[in-house]
């Protein structure tokens, strides 16, 4: 099955930033990311990298928005890709983050 774009909306359950290459999730649903979030009442985790690549400035901006949302308990909207495939993967890569009021 091909990747799908999905949207999750809610308050952040957690925001985790960790070292390069440690990733998130079990072997069957692993995402290679450094920033990981969870949204209350939404299955799975979502993330993106903080590597020195063409997306680094966009990713740093998304991290800033996520930190603000986490600290103020504000609702966030996350658009992400996920490949549900044969095993129903739930963890996905974040494309866009929007703070909601």
Secondary structure, DSSP 8 states (H G I E B T S, - for coil): ---EEEEEEE-EEEEEE--TT--BS-GGG-B--SEEEEETT--S-EEE---SSTTHHHHHHHHHHHHHHHHHT--EEEEEEE--TTTT---EEEEEEEE--
